[in-house]
């Protein structure tokens, strides 16, 4: 799922608005500052190539997550999403957000005075397009035959088997972690192992 989203002014890095959907505690202004710093850094290391470099900055990979970027002529948008989610679907949704944002607030953006409250009504549009953070979301689904075989021959440690049995194609990684009362990072790492073992695959919730 998308845990957080932020929109910033492309030329200055000023914070426009942000939304949070997951449990990651992300400060919107801090994320805006990070994007601005990245843009400046790229300009320093690729002298004279700043426009091209900005266009090529599409994502930053983290352990279990990725920060996905899109930009227009006036606005940057960035989201923190689960690493395994559908990147293409997320990026298409971000492009829709940018288009609607510029259509509605072009005059405000061009003459930005830093009054963030003017943009608050757009939060509802962001929520709708990003489906409250669920756009592009994929969930783990155990392959029954493979899971039964692994259990029968004792291929899986008990803690991994418990996780695999909860991979029903409906529960998210966060929900599985909450059910077992274990850290989300632990569940993520074990599901990665199960995917490599071809016992679990990722699907859209409606496909299970």
Backbone as CSV, one residue per row, in Angstrom:
resi,resn,N_x,N_y,N_z,CA_x,CA_y,CA_z,C_x,C_y,C_z
1,UNK,0.836,-1.192,0.000,0.000,0.000,0.000,0.873,1.244,0.000
2,UNK,0.274,2.366,-0.298,0.956,3.651,-0.200,0.828,4.125,1.246
3,UNK,1.948,4.410,1.869,1.932,4.810,3.270,1.858,6.327,3.434
4,UNK,2.436,7.047,2.482,2.423,8.508,2.579,2.613,9.103,1.195
5,UNK,2.065,10.299,0.997,2.210,11.012,-0.268,2.443,12.485,0.036
6,UNK,3.275,13.129,-0.762,3.545,14.547,-0.568,3.632,15.234,-1.921
7,UNK,3.102,16.448,-2.007,3.225,17.286,-3.198,4.058,18.504,-2.827
8,UNK,5.047,18.827,-3.696,5.903,19.970,-3.420,6.082,20.806,-4.677
9,UNK,6.434,22.056,-4.484,6.690,22.963,-5.594,8.015,22.570,-6.253
10,UNK,7.979,22.341,-7.563,9.130,21.764,-8.255,10.367,22.654,-8.204
11,UNK,10.201,23.960,-8.348,11.384,24.825,-8.460,11.988,25.211,-7.118
12,UNK,11.195,25.154,-6.031,11.707,25.589,-4.733,11.707,24.482,-3.680
13,UNK,10.941,23.408,-3.915,10.841,22.342,-2.922,9.902,22.667,-1.784
14,UNK,9.132,23.749,-1.899,8.190,24.109,-0.838,7.053,23.095,-0.748
15,UNK,6.617,22.856,0.476,5.602,21.854,0.759,4.203,22.372,0.405
16,UNK,3.486,21.621,-0.448,2.103,21.961,-0.788,1.122,21.250,0.149
17,UNK,1.127,19.922,0.099,0.242,19.143,0.969,0.738,17.710,1.049
18,UNK,0.222,16.976,2.037,0.595,15.575,2.175,-0.571,14.796,2.771
19,UNK,-0.521,13.471,2.586,-1.517,12.555,3.153,-0.785,11.336,3.680
20,UNK,-1.316,10.741,4.736,-0.745,9.528,5.310,-1.830,8.458,5.369
21,UNK,-1.475,7.241,4.938,-2.434,6.136,4.934,-1.964,4.956,5.782
22,UNK,-0.666,4.741,5.837,-0.141,3.616,6.595,0.293,4.045,7.982
23,UNK,1.057,3.161,8.632,1.476,3.418,10.008,2.857,4.065,10.086
24,UNK,3.501,4.248,8.938,4.804,4.909,8.950,4.601,6.381,9.302
25,UNK,5.295,6.831,10.327,5.143,8.216,10.770,6.089,9.100,9.966
26,UNK,5.545,9.693,8.904,6.355,10.513,8.001,5.903,11.963,8.094
27,UNK,6.852,12.852,8.310,6.560,14.274,8.336,6.570,14.807,6.909
28,UNK,5.426,15.366,6.458,5.304,15.844,5.088,6.323,16.911,4.739
29,UNK,6.556,17.835,5.659,7.523,18.905,5.409,8.935,18.338,5.304
30,UNK,9.222,17.308,6.118,10.548,16.677,6.070,10.755,15.967,4.741
31,UNK,9.719,15.267,4.260,9.813,14.581,2.982,9.978,15.588,1.843
32,UNK,9.281,16.708,1.942,9.430,17.773,0.943,10.864,18.273,0.903
33,UNK,11.444,18.469,2.077,12.822,18.937,2.151,13.795,17.941,1.556
34,UNK,13.502,16.636,1.751,14.369,15.607,1.200,14.358,15.659,-0.325
35,UNK,13.172,15.839,-0.908,13.051,15.913,-2.365,13.830,17.112,-2.901
36,UNK,13.696,18.245,-2.215,14.423,19.451,-2.630,15.931,19.235,-2.550
37,UNK,16.373,18.567,-1.481,17.800,18.302,-1.315,18.308,17.360,-2.408
38,UNK,17.500,16.357,-2.754,17.884,15.434,-3.814,18.042,16.163,-5.141
39,UNK,17.107,17.070,-5.404,17.171,17.824,-6.650,18.451,18.663,-6.716
40,UNK,18.801,19.282,-5.609,20.019,20.085,-5.566,21.256,19.210,-5.723
41,UNK,21.227,18.039,-5.082,22.352,17.110,-5.156,22.590,16.650,-6.590
42,UNK,21.479,16.318,-7.276,21.599,15.882,-8.670,22.193,17.004,-9.518
43,UNK,21.762,18.240,-9.245,22.302,19.371,-9.987,23.792,19.557,-9.773
44,UNK,24.263,19.224,-8.556,25.681,19.376,-8.249,26.520,18.333,-8.980
45,UNK,26.020,17.081,-9.029,26.854,16.010,-9.588,26.714,15.872,-11.100
46,UNK,25.641,16.440,-11.658,25.469,16.382,-13.109,25.322,17.814,-13.614
47,UNK,26.405,18.526,-13.619,26.380,19.946,-13.981,25.852,20.126,-15.400
48,UNK,24.866,21.009,-15.521,24.302,21.303,-16.829,23.272,20.287,-17.290
49,UNK,22.997,19.274,-16.464,22.051,18.230,-16.850,20.877,18.166,-15.892
50,UNK,20.595,19.255,-15.195,19.605,19.216,-14.121,18.210,18.844,-14.620
51,UNK,17.787,19.345,-15.766,16.442,19.034,-16.256,16.328,17.553,-16.591
52,UNK,17.326,17.048,-17.294,17.328,15.632,-17.634,17.368,14.784,-16.369
53,UNK,18.182,15.172,-15.422,18.324,14.389,-14.196,17.025,14.351,-13.418
54,UNK,16.321,15.477,-13.361,15.048,15.512,-12.645,14.060,14.545,-13.268
55,UNK,14.055,14.481,-14.582,13.127,13.595,-15.269,13.463,12.132,-14.997
56,UNK,14.736,11.841,-14.786,15.149,10.463,-14.585,15.022,10.004,-13.142
57,UNK,14.804,10.905,-12.194,14.644,10.531,-10.795,13.233,9.967,-10.607
58,UNK,13.120,8.659,-10.617,11.814,8.019,-10.583,11.543,7.276,-9.285
59,UNK,12.587,6.752,-8.633,12.350,6.047,-7.385,13.626,5.893,-6.586
60,UNK,13.444,5.702,-5.293,14.523,5.351,-4.383,14.095,4.063,-3.697
61,UNK,14.938,3.046,-3.751,14.600,1.759,-3.154,15.114,1.702,-1.722
62,UNK,14.231,1.257,-0.825,14.569,1.066,0.573,14.252,-0.380,0.937
63,UNK,14.622,-0.802,2.125,14.342,-2.170,2.540,12.846,-2.334,2.801
64,UNK,12.166,-3.019,1.888,10.739,-3.262,2.046,9.854,-2.182,1.456
65,UNK,10.452,-1.045,1.087,9.671,0.079,0.579,10.382,0.700,-0.617
66,UNK,9.668,1.562,-1.321,10.291,2.380,-2.358,9.621,3.755,-2.312
67,UNK,10.406,4.777,-2.611,9.842,6.122,-2.780,9.727,6.347,-4.274
68,UNK,8.504,6.542,-4.749,8.222,6.700,-6.170,7.923,8.164,-6.462
69,UNK,8.539,8.703,-7.522,8.389,10.110,-7.879,7.671,10.265,-9.224
70,UNK,6.930,11.346,-9.345,6.471,11.843,-10.639,6.566,13.360,-10.568
71,UNK,6.679,14.005,-11.732,6.742,15.461,-11.710,6.076,16.039,-12.943
72,UNK,5.618,17.251,-12.788,5.117,18.049,-13.904,6.019,19.268,-13.998
73,UNK,5.623,20.230,-14.789,6.458,21.431,-14.927,6.505,22.253,-13.646
74,UNK,5.502,22.109,-12.786,5.450,22.946,-11.584,5.483,22.172,-10.273
75,UNK,5.209,20.876,-10.317,4.966,20.146,-9.079,5.641,18.772,-9.080
76,UNK,6.202,18.438,-7.924,6.694,17.084,-7.668,5.672,16.362,-6.796
77,UNK,5.490,15.062,-7.045,4.718,14.239,-6.129,5.557,13.015,-5.812
78,UNK,5.574,12.616,-4.550,6.333,11.441,-4.132,5.494,10.630,-3.161
79,UNK,5.605,9.302,-3.265,4.902,8.428,-2.330,5.871,7.407,-1.762
80,UNK,5.615,6.999,-0.528,6.307,5.865,0.064,5.364,4.683,-0.057
81,UNK,5.755,3.670,-0.823,4.895,2.521,-1.095,5.633,1.232,-0.759
82,UNK,4.879,0.169,-0.574,5.488,-1.137,-0.370,6.296,-1.512,-1.609
83,UNK,7.446,-2.116,-1.394,8.374,-2.403,-2.489,7.759,-3.290,-3.560
84,UNK,6.889,-4.223,-3.169,6.344,-5.200,-4.110,5.063,-4.725,-4.804
85,UNK,4.565,-3.554,-4.477,3.318,-3.088,-5.093,3.517,-2.783,-6.580
86,UNK,2.391,-2.670,-7.290,2.406,-2.462,-8.734,2.869,-1.033,-9.047
87,UNK,4.142,-0.892,-9.434,4.724,0.439,-9.651,4.054,1.177,-10.805
88,UNK,3.735,0.469,-11.871,3.123,1.116,-13.025,1.764,1.710,-12.671
89,UNK,0.970,0.963,-11.917,-0.342,1.468,-11.511,-0.201,2.677,-10.596
90,UNK,0.771,2.626,-9.711,1.009,3.754,-8.808,1.426,4.993,-9.594
91,UNK,2.357,4.839,-10.528,2.848,5.978,-11.294,1.737,6.582,-12.154
92,UNK,0.873,5.744,-12.719,-0.262,6.263,-13.496,-1.193,7.080,-12.610
93,UNK,-1.402,6.613,-11.385,-2.259,7.348,-10.448,-1.622,8.680,-10.061
94,UNK,-0.305,8.692,-9.877,0.375,9.935,-9.525,0.265,10.960,-10.646
95,UNK,0.335,10.489,-11.888,0.179,11.396,-13.029,-1.219,12.017,-13.030
96,UNK,-2.238,11.236,-12.667,-3.604,11.761,-12.590,-3.714,12.826,-11.505
97,UNK,-3.068,12.566,-10.364,-3.091,13.540,-9.270,-2.460,14.853,-9.728
98,UNK,-1.302,14.763,-10.367,-0.615,15.973,-10.836,-1.462,16.749,-11.836
99,UNK,-2.081,16.035,-12.766,-2.894,16.695,-13.788,-4.054,17.454,-13.159
100,UNK,-4.768,16.800,-12.259,-5.917,17.454,-11.618,-5.470,18.597,-10.714
101,UNK,-4.326,18.415,-10.053,-3.811,19.451,-9.168,-3.486,20.719,-9.951
102,UNK,-2.814,20.564,-11.090,-2.449,21.728,-11.889,-3.667,22.371,-12.537
103,UNK,-4.635,21.548,-12.953,-5.851,22.100,-13.546,-6.600,22.980,-12.547
104,UNK,-6.627,22.537,-11.291,-7.418,23.245,-10.281,-6.676,24.410,-9.634
105,UNK,-5.354,24.300,-9.507,-4.620,25.290,-8.713,-3.498,25.994,-9.478
106,UNK,-3.592,26.033,-10.789,-2.508,26.627,-11.570,-2.190,28.056,-11.138
107,UNK,-3.204,28.853,-10.958,-2.971,30.251,-10.571,-2.319,30.361,-9.198
108,UNK,-2.755,29.500,-8.279,-2.176,29.517,-6.935,-0.717,29.082,-6.980
109,UNK,-0.427,28.038,-7.781,0.944,27.540,-7.893,1.858,28.612,-8.479
110,UNK,1.383,29.276,-9.543,2.194,30.299,-10.209,2.483,31.483,-9.302
111,UNK,1.560,31.755,-8.380,1.720,32.903,-7.480,1.736,32.435,-6.025
112,UNK,2.480,31.363,-5.787,2.453,30.715,-4.483,2.938,31.640,-3.370
113,UNK,2.067,31.766,-2.335,2.396,32.628,-1.206,2.588,31.816,0.072
114,UNK,2.581,30.502,-0.071,2.828,29.645,1.083,1.626,29.384,1.947
115,UNK,0.410,29.694,1.460,-0.801,29.472,2.245,-1.317,28.056,1.988
116,UNK,-0.841,27.112,2.791,-1.131,25.688,2.580,-2.626,25.396,2.703
117,UNK,-3.335,26.148,3.546,-4.756,25.883,3.772,-5.584,26.020,2.492
118,UNK,-5.104,26.812,1.528,-5.814,26.961,0.260,-5.919,25.638,-0.494
119,UNK,-4.974,24.735,-0.226,-4.907,23.477,-0.966,-5.567,22.312,-0.242
120,UNK,-6.001,22.513,0.982,-6.583,21.427,1.772,-7.743,20.704,1.079
121,UNK,-8.626,21.405,0.353,-9.730,20.694,-0.308,-9.268,19.617,-1.284
122,UNK,-8.038,19.754,-1.786,-7.550,18.783,-2.771,-7.196,17.439,-2.133
123,UNK,-7.111,17.410,-0.813,-6.798,16.160,-0.128,-7.823,15.079,-0.466
124,UNK,-9.083,15.464,-0.606,-10.130,14.499,-0.940,-9.881,13.879,-2.313
125,UNK,-9.437,14.694,-3.274,-9.130,14.185,-4.615,-7.971,13.206,-4.571
126,UNK,-6.934,13.531,-3.786,-5.793,12.629,-3.631,-6.253,11.289,-3.067
127,UNK,-7.105,11.349,-2.030,-7.607,10.121,-1.412,-8.376,9.262,-2.415
128,UNK,-9.176,9.909,-3.241,-9.998,9.172,-4.209,-9.131,8.502,-5.276
129,UNK,-8.173,9.239,-5.832,-7.334,8.694,-6.902,-6.428,7.582,-6.368
130,UNK,-5.899,7.774,-5.179,-4.987,6.784,-4.598,-5.733,5.725,-3.794
131,UNK,-7.054,5.776,-3.809,-7.893,4.791,-3.120,-7.475,4.643,-1.651
132,UNK,-7.271,5.805,-1.003,-6.837,5.835,0.394,-5.597,4.968,0.630
133,UNK,-4.697,5.024,-0.346,-3.429,4.327,-0.214,-3.414,2.914,-0.771
134,UNK,-4.542,2.434,-1.257,-4.618,1.039,-1.704,-4.355,0.859,-3.199
135,UNK,-4.138,1.940,-3.935,-3.865,1.816,-5.365,-2.571,1.011,-5.576
136,UNK,-2.620,0.028,-6.450,-1.443,-0.775,-6.742,-1.085,-1.801,-5.689
137,UNK,-1.922,-1.919,-4.660,-1.595,-2.815,-3.550,-1.656,-4.282,-3.982
138,UNK,-0.654,-5.044,-3.570,-0.617,-6.486,-3.792,-0.535,-7.173,-2.435
139,UNK,-1.180,-8.334,-2.328,-1.202,-9.068,-1.060,-0.682,-10.487,-1.278
140,UNK,-0.118,-11.102,-0.243,0.450,-12.450,-0.402,-0.627,-13.535,-0.400
141,UNK,-0.441,-14.499,-1.303,-1.348,-15.647,-1.408,-0.516,-16.918,-1.466
142,UNK,-0.748,-17.812,-0.524,-0.029,-19.082,-0.506,-0.608,-20.022,-1.562
143,UNK,0.282,-20.718,-2.256,-0.133,-21.745,-3.206,-0.402,-23.021,-2.403
144,UNK,-1.645,-23.454,-2.381,-2.046,-24.527,-1.478,-1.216,-25.792,-1.633
145,UNK,-1.012,-26.231,-2.861,-0.259,-27.467,-3.082,1.173,-27.340,-2.571
146,UNK,1.802,-26.225,-2.893,3.184,-26.009,-2.456,3.272,-25.900,-0.944
147,UNK,2.295,-25.205,-0.341,2.296,-25.050,1.113,2.074,-26.392,1.806
148,UNK,1.129,-27.181,1.298,0.860,-28.493,1.895,2.087,-29.395,1.815
149,UNK,2.774,-29.339,0.679,3.970,-30.155,0.497,5.071,-29.716,1.461
150,UNK,5.247,-28.400,1.585,6.275,-27.872,2.481,5.981,-28.242,3.930
151,UNK,4.705,-28.196,4.300,4.327,-28.554,5.670,4.508,-30.053,5.909
152,UNK,4.109,-30.854,4.939,4.200,-32.309,5.067,5.640,-32.779,5.280
153,UNK,6.587,-32.166,4.556,7.974,-32.598,4.642,8.817,-31.734,5.583
154,UNK,8.170,-30.812,6.278,8.862,-30.010,7.279,9.891,-29.054,6.715
155,UNK,9.589,-28.503,5.527,10.529,-27.582,4.894,10.577,-26.210,5.574
156,UNK,9.522,-25.877,6.301,9.411,-24.525,6.861,9.517,-24.543,8.379
157,UNK,10.221,-23.563,8.894,10.272,-23.381,10.341,8.886,-22.970,10.828
158,UNK,8.539,-23.287,12.081,7.189,-22.990,12.597,6.763,-21.538,12.419
159,UNK,7.692,-20.573,12.662,7.308,-19.162,12.563,7.015,-18.756,11.118
160,UNK,7.709,-19.395,10.161,7.441,-19.091,8.754,6.156,-19.778,8.303
161,UNK,5.912,-20.980,8.798,4.697,-21.709,8.448,3.460,-20.945,8.914
162,UNK,3.534,-20.358,10.096,2.396,-19.581,10.609,2.087,-18.401,9.684
163,UNK,3.139,-17.760,9.211,2.947,-16.640,8.289,2.354,-17.122,6.980
164,UNK,2.891,-18.210,6.439,2.416,-18.738,5.158,0.931,-19.091,5.215
165,UNK,0.491,-19.641,6.328,-0.915,-20.054,6.455,-1.866,-18.861,6.510
166,UNK,-1.336,-17.689,6.823,-2.169,-16.482,6.855,-2.166,-15.739,5.522
167,UNK,-1.386,-16.228,4.567,-1.329,-15.598,3.245,-2.518,-16.098,2.421
168,UNK,-3.658,-15.471,2.630,-4.903,-15.926,2.004,-5.343,-15.087,0.812
169,UNK,-4.511,-14.137,0.391,-4.883,-13.283,-0.733,-5.781,-12.132,-0.358
170,UNK,-6.047,-11.982,0.938,-6.862,-10.865,1.418,-6.117,-10.028,2.451
171,UNK,-5.390,-10.689,3.326,-4.675,-9.983,4.380,-3.421,-9.324,3.816
172,UNK,-3.182,-8.103,4.218,-1.953,-7.409,3.860,-0.834,-7.859,4.803
173,UNK,0.387,-7.484,4.469,1.516,-7.808,5.334,1.328,-7.181,6.709
174,UNK,0.817,-5.966,6.742,0.563,-5.295,8.023,-0.454,-6.071,8.843
175,UNK,-1.510,-6.530,8.201,-2.550,-7.275,8.921,-2.033,-8.618,9.434
176,UNK,-1.182,-9.270,8.642,-0.591,-10.531,9.093,0.295,-10.291,10.310
177,UNK,1.083,-9.228,10.270,1.951,-8.889,11.408,1.126,-8.602,12.655
178,UNK,0.020,-7.893,12.477,-0.846,-7.578,13.615,-1.494,-8.832,14.175
179,UNK,-1.911,-9.746,13.288,-2.540,-10.996,13.731,-1.585,-11.826,14.577
180,UNK,-0.328,-11.875,14.156,0.678,-12.676,14.864,1.380,-11.904,15.974
181,UNK,1.116,-10.593,16.031,1.761,-9.731,17.024,3.285,-9.795,16.921
182,UNK,3.758,-9.667,15.681,5.207,-9.655,15.429,5.524,-8.420,14.590
183,UNK,6.787,-8.009,14.526,7.133,-6.810,13.739,6.820,-6.988,12.251
184,UNK,6.358,-5.915,11.649,6.045,-5.935,10.212,7.281,-6.288,9.392
185,UNK,8.447,-5.787,9.812,9.680,-6.058,9.074,9.994,-7.556,9.059
186,UNK,9.671,-8.242,10.138,9.903,-9.688,10.216,9.017,-10.418,9.210
187,UNK,7.746,-10.029,9.149,6.812,-10.658,8.213,7.254,-10.400,6.780
188,UNK,7.675,-9.179,6.486,8.131,-8.853,5.130,9.294,-9.752,4.708
189,UNK,10.254,-9.908,5.585,11.431,-10.702,5.237,11.063,-12.166,5.012
190,UNK,10.149,-12.706,5.818,9.765,-14.103,5.673,8.910,-14.324,4.425
191,UNK,8.088,-13.360,4.093,7.299,-13.488,2.869,8.217,-13.422,1.646
192,UNK,9.268,-12.621,1.710,10.243,-12.604,0.617,10.861,-13.995,0.444
193,UNK,11.157,-14.659,1.556,11.698,-16.014,1.491,10.686,-16.964,0.853
194,UNK,9.427,-16.837,1.249,8.372,-17.706,0.722,8.152,-17.478,-0.776
195,UNK,8.313,-16.233,-1.200,8.180,-15.927,-2.636,9.315,-16.586,-3.416
196,UNK,10.533,-16.502,-2.891,11.676,-17.125,-3.552,11.528,-18.643,-3.608
197,UNK,10.863,-19.211,-2.595,10.633,-20.658,-2.547,9.435,-21.072,-3.402
198,UNK,8.762,-20.071,-3.988,7.585,-20.299,-4.830,6.429,-20.950,-4.063
199,UNK,6.364,-20.637,-2.771,5.242,-21.090,-1.947,4.179,-20.007,-1.869
200,UNK,4.600,-18.762,-1.999,3.691,-17.610,-1.934,3.887,-16.760,-3.183
201,UNK,2.800,-16.192,-3.668,2.858,-15.223,-4.755,2.076,-13.984,-4.331
202,UNK,2.267,-12.897,-5.054,1.554,-11.657,-4.747,0.451,-11.446,-5.768
203,UNK,-0.737,-11.092,-5.294,-1.897,-10.881,-6.154,-2.639,-9.633,-5.700
204,UNK,-3.506,-9.156,-6.558,-4.429,-8.106,-6.141,-5.495,-8.758,-5.274
205,UNK,-5.993,-8.058,-4.274,-6.990,-8.662,-3.382,-8.182,-9.270,-4.115
206,UNK,-8.588,-8.686,-5.227,-9.759,-9.185,-5.960,-9.466,-10.446,-6.756
207,UNK,-8.186,-10.812,-6.897,-7.812,-11.964,-7.713,-7.769,-13.257,-6.918
208,UNK,-7.841,-13.185,-5.620,-7.673,-14.381,-4.790,-8.957,-15.205,-4.732
